[in-house]
Structures are given as C-alpha cells and as structure tokens.
Amino acid sequence: MIHTENLTPDYVFESSWEVCNKVGGIYTVLSTRAKTLQELLQDKIIFIGPDLQEEKKNPEFVESETILHEWKRQALENESLKVRVGRWDVPGKPIAVLVDFLPFYETKDQIYYQMWEKFGIDSMKGYGDYDEACMFAYAVGRVIESLYQFLQLQNQRVIAHFNEWTVGMGLLYVQDRVPSIATVFTTHATSIGRSICSNNKPLYDLLTRYNGDQMAKELNMEAKHALEKQAAWHADCFTTVSEITGKECSQLLEKTPDIITPNGFESDFVAKGKAFDSKRQIARENLIRVAQQLTGDAISDDAFLVATSGRYEYKNKGIDVFIESIQRVKQTQPQRTILAFLLIPAWTKGPRIDLQERLQQTVPAHAPLPYPYLTHELVEPEKDKVLEYLRYLHFLNQNDDKVKIFFVPSYLNGEDGIFNLSYYDVLIGLDLTIFPSYYEPWGYTPLESIAFHIPTITTNLAGFGIWAKTASSHMPHIKQKEEAIVIERTDNNYFEVAEEIKNAVIRYVEYGSMQISKIRKAAWALSKQADWAHFFQYYLEAYTLAFRSKMLDLKGKENNSLQPNKNVTTNNI
C-alpha cells in the first residue's frame, strides 16, 4: 500500500534516450509505465526524447500542431530550441517532446567546460556515444527549464526524472539552473559494472574489491563513469531497479540508492481471448515458414519453438550460454522438432534477398539456402560472435537435425523484411524463452515473456530472476514453479548452467498439453504480480524522497505547495 503521506507531483518531466526510440529495456520501462503516469497526472507528465528521424516519420510518435504550440514557437524564437511536440503512441498516449540536439555541438566545448568547472567531469576523456548523449542531455535540461518557466510552475511540485547516464548532464544542468525542481536519477545498469563484465572480468567474486574510479581509468570509461557518479550524488533521489544493482552502485559509484524501483509491465500490451489465439497462430506460422524456407526442410506444425532476445551483449546477456545449451539439447537427439531463435539486433545490411524471394513463393523449398541459419545479411559476418560459435559447433541445420537454430539479427519493428511483425507479435508464438544472463540489472525480456503466457528460464544474476523466485514462492497454488525457472549462475559455472538449461528444455518438450496449459497460466499469473499497479508505489515514494530532499536543500523555506497530500491512496493511481 502507498503511504498516505506520499507527495503527489503536480508535473513530471521524464527523459531518456529511449523515449519514442525503441532500443532496449528502458524503452519498455517508460512506455509501459506511461499509462499509469498519465492516469495519475492527466497530461502533466511530459516525456522528452531525442529527435532522430529528421524528415522521416517516427512510428512511435504522433505529432500535434496544437499541444504546447505557443511554447514551441517561443522556444524556437527566443531560445533556439528546435522541438517537435505530440504524443507517444503507447497505452496512455502521454505528451512527448522530441528535441533536436545537434545545434548544441557548436557550443560543446563551452558546455563541457561548465560541467568541469561545476561538477569536475572531464569530458575530454569521453569517446564513442559520449558526445551524442551529452548534447542530447543538455538539450533536455534546456527544454525542462523552458517549460518550467512557460508553464509558470514555480509554486508547484515538479519532478524531473532522468534515466541512465546518457541524460546525466541534463540532471546536473537542472540542479544548477532550476534548483527548485526536485530531481530523480535512475541508473538501469552502471556503466562501469557493464564494462567490467563486457571485458571478461569477474564482477561478483571481486565486487567488494573493485574501486569504481580506478576501474574506470583502467577500462577507459572515466568520462561516462564520472558523469554517472555525479548525477547519482547530485540527484535529490537516486534509484536503481534491483537489489543486485543496488549493491553494485554502493561499491562502484560509492552511493547507495535511496530506493529500489523495480520494473513493472502494462498488461494492455498483451492481446486477449480470440485476438491472443489468432496472433499466436500467425506468429507460429511465420516462424516455422521462415525456418522451412531457409533450410529446405519440411517442419511439423507442432515444432517446439524456443528463443532468446535482447541487446547484443554476447556474454552479459548469456547469448553464448544459450547457443551452448541448444547444442546440448541437439546432442540428446530428441524425437520432437525444436526450433531455436536468437532475436538479437546486430549490424545488418538488410533482409536476405534470396530468403525474401522464397517467402514470396506459395510452395515450400526443398533445398537449403547458403547459411541456412541466418535471416538477414550482416555487414561483417566474419567478425560476428554468434556466427563464429555456430560454425565452431557445426550447427548447419541439416535435414536430419531435429534441433535447428536461427539468428535473426534485425530489429523486429514490423518492417524487417522477413517476418514483418513486431517483437511482441513474434514473441507470442513461442513455447519457451531462455535468458541465461550474466549481467542483467533487471531483465525485461523474461518478464515480457511470462506476460505473454510463455514460460521462461533466467538466472539469479538478473534482478527479475531474484524477484521471480521470491514472488513465485508466495503463490502456493502453483506447485512446480516451471513458469519461471531461475538458475543459479556464478562467475565460474558456465557449462553447468548450459547443462541445467538443456535439462529444463527437454522437460518442457516432453510435457503433455494439459501440463503446458497449467504452466502457461502460471506464467501469466506470475506476471500479474509485476503489474505497474503494484510497482508504481515505489515511484511515488521516490518522488516523495526527492521533494523532501529538495526541501532540506532549500533550507526549510516555507512552501505550502510542498505539504503532504493526505488523500493519496492506491485509488488515485
């Protein structure tokens, strides 16, 4: 239950690189939470994201000529802020502002000097996506400042919420220029923690021995780490998404989060009834058809479909373990056909023309295509780690192979050229998902899976895995706990994890239809425990902590607008 003294914001400005920009898990956090925020604040929640489409239409964004029209004109004329205003096309349809940050490159050195002078951030050591992120973040700060003045919010409770280091410079700008706004900073994964894992250094056994500043210097991460650390320290409320990442923050950022804000899901994204069954059938037909046309093999309609998905972080996401476990399943020589998919965006040229041509035919192919495990053409296939491991394991998808594997290296946005379905419209057709993560602060992919009635396998190194293990134990009517298997993973048990996944897959394949139906219902029931209706309370508590911290910062200045709202209950959400 929400504490009756929580302070409800009058306005929330929330920013991320992934607002109206489907890149990773933060997109899911914000897009699924939007409906709950919109119900609470009624168009006084404004999301701010990057304008990346130029003249192209952004499928996530519905532009409006009327919303904040006068502000948009004034911002351009008086402040040289080039923005587009409209609605994010997700449940709740919240207001979204997309800002063009490219003009700020002209004053980049001056911006960086101010950040060095005021916060000690040495941006000269930034590289890669650092400049792009910081120019966007600075633009976000300018947008929030401009809207705050235009809407005359000086006597209202205002939250500015910044997600991930990529908008950290925006938080620092707001704290400096508009100190009356209460700020929240959420790290969804520390930049240095992710880098330690990506560089094949053991994170968990040695966590208490690592110094974040020292590791940032060693791994050439000093600018990002310093920015993230300063954002965490200067925010009125610092949050992260799981206890496991909270420990990481305490050690590497030397700042313990004020509160854990776990990630929920919005069930409106899941079709129901006959629509669900129809979408599931369409997805299965498409997955099986693509597999048939790639391999030239006749594949049964009752094939068992399993997949992994997410960002292409080969070790962190457990992509290597997934391939290893599927190879072990293959070695058991199962009687039922098993199709395994890696739905992981990579650097592609586009869909395979030869596969597109086959998919346009009405008859199934009877001979395999070259590389009968790849749906899209990669830019540098010789350097790709997935293909390298498939070659090493001799995964050739031959006709007599009961277990076949397929790499789908494209964003599934409905326009990939092969499936032409969204990720959720592919996910719904699966029988099982596997996410053997090594580094996963939360883990949206397994949560999305169970929300679509699909059992999942994850690990205890994922925030979701830790939560699921606890939540499932509180559901005594579910006896087998097969809806979300949580495998113990350490720095050193790679092959044991692969073997355990193999055993679980074989169990699922051999279950009868009645048992599978029970497991699928249990998966859905578990996902309901992670609805935003349950988890949004943590955000209200974070807002309250931010307001109270801000009041202390302002040294007790009288401000009647910041008195507790005694009427806040779960019924207000």
N, C-alpha and C positions, 0 to 999 in steps of 0.2 A: 504493500500500500504506500501511496505517496504521503509524505509527512505534510500535515496541514499548514505548516509554516513555510513551505517552499514558495519561492518568489517567481511568479509567472512573468516572463518578459512581455513588454509591450511590442518590441520589434526584435527580430533576429536576422542578422546578415550572416549567411554561411557561405564559405568559399572553399573551392578545391579545384585542382587541375581537371578533375573528372566530372565537374558539373556539365551536363549536356555533352559529355565526352566519354564514351564507353571504352575504358582502357582496362580497368581492373576492379578489385574488390571495393574500393572507396566509392566508385560509381554505384554499386549495389547498396552500400550503406546509405548514401544520400537519397538515391532515387526511391528506395523502399520506405525510408523514414519520412519522405516528403508529405505523404498523405496525413500522417499523424500530426506533423507540424502545422500543416495547412488547416486541419480541423481545429487545432488549438488557437491559431493566430489569425486565420481568415485574411490572407493576403498581406499580413505583416511579417511574413517570412520571405526573404528575398535571397535567392541563391545567386552567386556570382562565379562565372566560369570564363575560360578563355575563348575568344572568337577566333577559331582556327579554320573556318570554312571559306573565308574570303567571299567570293561571289557564289559559291556553291550553297545549296540548301542543306542545312543541318537537320537530319531526320529526327533528332531528339528535341528540336526547338521550334516552337510556333511563334513567329514574330508578330508583334502587335504595334499598330500605329497610334494606339490611344493610351496604353498603360505608361505612366510616368512620361508622357510626351513632352510636357513643358520642362521637366528636369533634363531630359535627354538633350533638348535644344540648348538649354542654358549651359549644361556641362560641356557641350562641344564648343559653344561660342566663347565662354568665359574661362574654361579650364582645359581646353583642347583634349577632352576625354571623348573618344570615339567609341560609342557603345551601341549595342542592339538590345532591345527590351522585348520580352514576350513571356511565354510560358513553357516550362519544361514538360514535355509530352509523356508524363508518367502519372500514375494514380495520384490524385490531389491537384494536379495541374498548377504547381506553385509558380509565382513570378520568378523569372530568371533574367539576369543581366549578363550579357556576353561582352567582354571588353577587349578591344584591340590594344595589345601591349607593345607592339612593335615600335611605335613612336618614342617610347622611353629609352630605347637603345641609344638615342642621341645624347642622353644625359646619364648614361650608365656609370661613367667614372665618378661623376658627382654624387650619384645615389650611393655608390659603394663607399665613397669617402665618408659620407654622413653615417653610414652603418658602422664603419670602422671607428669613427670618432665617438659615436654614442654607445655602441654595443661591443666594440672590439672584434668585429667579424672581418677577417682578412679574405676578401673576395678575390684577391689576386691568385689565390690557390684553388679557385673553382675551375671546373672543366666540364665537358660533356653538356648535360642539360641544365647546368647551374645557372647560366645567364638567362636562358629562356624562362626558367621557373621564377627567378628573382624579378625579372622585368614584369612578368605577369603578377606576382605577389605585390609589387609596388603599385601597379595599376589597380589592384583590388583595394589596397589601402586608400588610394585616391578616390575610388568610387564610393567606398563606405563614408569617407569624410564628406564628400559632396552630397550624398543622400542624407546624411545626418543633418547637415545644415539646411538643405532644401526642405526636408520634411519637418524641420523645427522640433527635433527630438530631445532637446536639451533637458527637459523636465520629465523624461520618460525612462523606463527601464529598457536599456538597449544592450543586446548581446552581439558581439562579433565573434563568430566561431570559425577557426582556421584548422583545416585538416592536412596534416603531414608537413614535412619540412619545406615542401615546394611553395607553400604560401606563408612561411615563417616570417619573411621580410615584410609582408603585409601586416601581420600582427604587431611587429615592432614599430612600424610606421603609425599604426592606430594608437598604440600605447603612448607614443611620443606626441602626436599631433592632436589626438582627440581623447585625452585621458579620462574623460567622463564615461566613455564606453567600456563596459565590462567585457573582457576577452577570455575566450576558451581556446586552448590549443590541444588538439588530439593527434598523437602520433599513432599511426596504424602499424608501424614497424620502425624501429630505429634504423637510421641509415647505416650506422657503424655495425650494428648487430647483423643486419642483412649482408653487409660486406664481409664480415668475418666468416660467415657461413659460405658465401659465394667463393671465397678464396681458400676453401677446404681446410679451414682452421676449426678445431673443435670448440663449439660455443659453450656447451652445457657443462662439461667436466671442468673447464677452466674459467667459467664466467666470473667467479669471485676473484680471480687473479688479474683480470683484464682491467686496464685503465683506458677509458674511452678516448681521452685526448692523445694518449700515446699510440693507441691502435689507429686512430685517425691519421696520425702522421705516418705511421708505417704503411698504411693502405692507401695513402694519397687521397684521404677523404676529409681533410681539415676544414675546408670551407663549408661543406654541407653539414658536417658534424657540429661545427661552431654555431651555425645558423639554427640548427635544430635545438641545440642546447640552450641558446639564448632565448629562443621562443618559449621553451618549456619553463625557463626560470622567470621570464617576464610576464607570462600569461597570468591572469587573475585566477584561472583554474586550469590545471594541467591534467589531461586524461589520457588513458590508453584503453585498449579493447579487451585485454585479458590479464589474468594474474601472471601468467608466464612472461608476458611482455612488460608488466609492471616491474618484475624483478630485474629485467634487462635494463629498463630505464633507470632504476635506482643505482645500478652498477655503472652503466656506460655514460649516462647523462648526469649522474650524481644528483638526480632529482626524482623523488618518489612521487608517482601520480597522486593527485588529490582524491581521485575517484576512478574506479573502473567502469567504463561504459560499454558493455558487450553489444555486439551487433545483432540486431533482430532482422525479421523479414516480414514483408507485407503479403498476405495470402491472396490479395487481389490479382497478383501476377499469375496465379495458378488457375487454369480453366477448371470448370466443374461439370459434373454429370456427363451428358452425351458429348458436350464440347471437348471434355477431357479425353474421353474414349476416342473421339474422332482424331484429335491431334496426336494422340499416342499411336494410332494406327498409321497415320500419314508419316510420322517420324520413322517408325519401324520399316515401312515400305521403302522410304528413301535411303535409309542406312543400308539395308540389305541390297537394294538395287545398285547403289554405288559400289558395294563390295563385289557383287556379281560382275559388273561391267569392268572393274579393274582386274579381277582375277580370271575371268572367263569360266568360272566355276558355278555350277548350279547350287544355290544355297537355300536351305529349307526355311520356310516361314517361321518355324519355331526356334530359330537360332537364338542363342543366349547372347545378349548384347551388353557389353561392359565398356566403360570408358573412364579416362581421367581428363582433366581440363585445367585451365588457368593460365597464368603468366608463364612464359618460357624461362623458368629458373630451374635448370636441369637437376641440380642437387637439392636446392631448397624445397621445391615442390614435390620431390620424390619421383620425378619422371623416370630416372634410372631404375629405381626400385619397381615401378610399375612394369617396365619392359621386362625386367628380370623375372618378376613373378608370373607374367603371362607366358614367358618361355618355359617356366617350370610347370605351368598348367599344361602346356603343349606336350611336355615330356610324359605326362601321365596317360596320354592317348585317350582322352575322353570320347564317349560314344556320341555325345551331342555336339553340334557345331557351335563354336564360340567365336564371336567377332569382337575384337578389342580395338577401341578407337582412342587416339591421342588427339583431343580437340584443343590444340595449343597453337595460338598465332605465332608465326615466325616471319622472316623476311622473304616475301614471295613476289614473283613477277605477275602472278595471276593464276586462274584456273588452268588445268591441263586441257589443251585443245583436243587432244585425242580422246580424253575421257568425256569431254563435253559432247563430242560427236557421237560417241557410243550411247550416251544417255538420251540423245535425241531419237535413237532407234527404238522401235517397238519390240524387237526380239532380243533376247539375251545373247551376249557374246559367248563364244566357245573357246577363246584363246586369251591368254593373259596379255596385258599391256606391259611394256617395259616398266620396271619399278612398280610392281602391282600392289604397292602398299602406300603410295603417295598420291594425294588428290589434287594438289596444286604445285606449280613449278616454283622451286626455291631459287633464290638469287645465287647462293653459294652452297649448293648441295654437298660438295666435297668437304665442307667445314662444319656441316650440321651434326650435332652430337646425337640426335635421335637416329638419323640415318646411319651414322657410324656404328652405333650399338646394334641396330638391326642387322647390319652387314656382318658384324662380329659374331652374332648369334645365329647367322644363316637363316634369318626369318624371310623366306622367299614367297610365302603364300601360295604354295603349290596345291594342285587339285586334291591330293590325298591328305592335305593338312586339315585336321578338324578344327585347329585353332589358327586363326588368321589375325593379323594386326594391321592397322591402317593409321597413317599420320595425316591429320587434317590441319595444315599449318596456316589456316586463314581465320580471320575474324568471322564469326557466324552472325552476320547482321542482316541476313535476308537477301544479300546481294553478292554472295561469294562466288557465284558462277557454277557451283556444283550442286550443293544442297538447296541454296536459295531459301533457307529457313533461318530464323533467329536461333540463338543458342538455346533458349528455353524451349523452342519448338523442336529442337533436336534432342535435348536432354530428356524430354517427356517420354521418348520411345525406348529408353534404356531399361535394362533389368537390374543393373548394379553399377555403382561408381566406386572408384578407388582413388584415394588421395593420401599416399604414404609420406606425408610431409616431414621434412627435417626442420625447416624453419617456417612457421606459419602462425603469426600472432593471433589471428582469429581463424579464418578458413571459411569463406562464404560458400565455396563450391559444395562441400558436403551438406551444409545447411540448405542450400538451394535444392540439392538432390532429394533430401527427405521431404522437403516441402512439396515436391512433385511426386511423392509416394514411392520414391526409389531408394532402397536400402543402400547404405554406403559403408565404406571402410576408411578409417582415418587413423591418426596416431595421437598419442599423449603429448606430442610436441606441438600440437595445434590447439589454440585457445578453444575452438569449437569442440575438439575431442575431449578436453578436460571437462567442459560444460556438459557435453552429451552424456558422459559417463555418470556424472552426478545426477543430471535430470532424469536419465533412464532408471536409475536406482530408486527414484521416487515414484515410479509408475509400476506398482506391484502386479497390476493386471497383465503386464507384458512379461512373459516368463523367459523367453530365450534370449532376449536382447540382441537379436540379429539385425535389427533395423539400423543400428549404427555401431559397428564393431570398432573398438578403439584399441589399437595395437601399441604395445609398449615399444618405443624407439629410443635409442641412445646414440651416443657418438660412434659406437663401435659394433652395432648388431645388424648391419645392412642385410646380410644373407639370411639371418634368422627372420627378419621382417618379411623378406620376399617369400620365404617358405611358409610363414603363417598366412600371408595373403593367398598364396596358392591353395592352401588347405581350405580357407574360407570360400574361395571361388568354387572349388569342387563341391563343397557342401551346398551352396546356393544352386548350382546347376542340377544337383540331384534331388532337390526339394520338389514335392508334388505341388500341383496348382493350389490346393487348399492351404498348404503351409505358406506358399509365396503370397497368397492373398492376405493372410494374417500379418505377415512381415511388412507388406506394403501399407496396410492400415496402421500398424505400429509406427512406421516411419512418419506417416502423416501426423499421427497423434503427438509424437515427439517434437516435430517441427512447430506445432501449435504452442508449445511451451516457450518458443523463441519469437513469438509474435512481438511486434513493436508495442502492442498493448501491454505486454509485460515488461519490456525492456526500456520503454521511453522514460520511465520514472527516474532512471539513472541520469538522463539528460536534464530533467528538471532539477535534480539535486546538484548537478554540475553548474547549471545556471545560477542556482542559489548560492553556491560556494563562490562563484565569480562575483556576484553582486556584493556579497558580504566582504570579500577581499577588497573589492573596489572601494567600499565604504570606509574600510580601515585605511586604505591608501590615501583617501581624501581627508583623512584625519578627523573623522566624525562630523564633517559639515552637515548641517541639517538639510535633509532632502526628503520631504514627506512622500515623494513618489516611490521611495525605496522601502516603504514599510511592508511587512509581510501581508500577503493576500490570504486572509483566513478562510476563504471559500474554496481554495484549491483542493480538489479531490480527484480521484480517477475519473469521475463522471464528467470533468471538464475537458477531458482529452478526446 
